[in-house]
Amino acid sequence: METKIKSVKESYSAHLDSVTDLKSLEEFRIKYLGRNGLISEMFEEFKALPGSEKPKYGKELNVLKNTVQAAFDVVKERIEKASKAAKDSLFDPTLPPVAVNTGTKHLINQTLDEIKSIFKRIGFSIHSGPEIESDYYNFSALNFPDDHPARDMQDTFFINKNYLLRTHTTPVQIRIMETTQPPIRAIMPGKVFRNEAINARSYCLFHQVDGIVVDTNVTFSELKATLVFFAKEFYGSNIKYRFRTSFFPFTEPSAEMDITCFLCKGKGCRICKQSGWLEILGCGMVDPNVFSSVGYDNEKYTGYAFGMGIERIALLKYDIDDIRILFDNDVRFLKQFNG
Ligand code: DAH
């Protein structure tokens, strides 16, 4: 014990003098002060000493330990300061910045924003509703007969007998009318879900924008004027358009709006399947049964409604041939549509 104490006393300070960096400092700590270091080793041996020797060596060991620790602390502080100063001196404020990869606004959101801003300019307010809907809002209140094929399991993701993932944004029309009296002038963008096979043309999730206007004396000609205004703002003022009769349970009469294909300008091509026309939305006059289901006087009020699929519009507009790429969130794809 005596010789060991002496050897540590004689060696530590020379060793500490040779410490110049964090690495050699750590080596010193492990050798002298570590859990298996020389001082701990001596404390272990101390336990086996005869009782008569313990007071003497106990005191000496404690003094030695504190002295080495104090000397170590002084050097540690000096070296840490020096290493921080060295790091700071490497800081060069004149270096050019590293580009941050910020991502980009999704093409679907850009399209939605554009549609919203057009309708806002002509007095439409913007509303949303739940993506999990009841059968009542998604179908019954919209005048779907009980045996309508759209209720079939093939199209709808049912959660249970009464709840489902909404298959269109049209149920939000019911929610607005239930809580608001006419006049109503609103659009309802949102996600919708269909239990369809996933392929280049269809996906289980997509976006729609529905719209509804209700007041006294609302006419089909106002419906046409509004949708023509929208189509010209969105697709360009030189497009041609047409309305074809169609069927939706919640509108009567119902129509679909086509515009001239923007790729071939109506001549016929792959995109428009050689017809020269592209269908862009469904619309019609609100069926009086729908007014009854929200408690509106269907003698007093008339209204029109419309609905469009956003992915379809974006795919057509940018000539993208696979809908699935819109759901990959690959920034390399999305960045191409910046701004
Ligand atoms: N909900 C219809 C669909 O998903 C689209 C639609 C057509 C909405 C006519 C409407 C409308 O509001 O009036 O296919």
Boltz pocket constraint, residues with backbone or C-beta under 6 A from the ligand:
constraints:
  - pocket:
      binder: B
      contacts: [[A, 167], [A, 168], [A, 169], [A, 170], [A, 210], [A, 211], [A, 248], [A, 251], [A, 255], [A, 281], [A, 282], [A, 283], [A, 284], [A, 304], [A, 305], [A, 306], [A, 307], [A, 308]]
      max_distance: 6.0
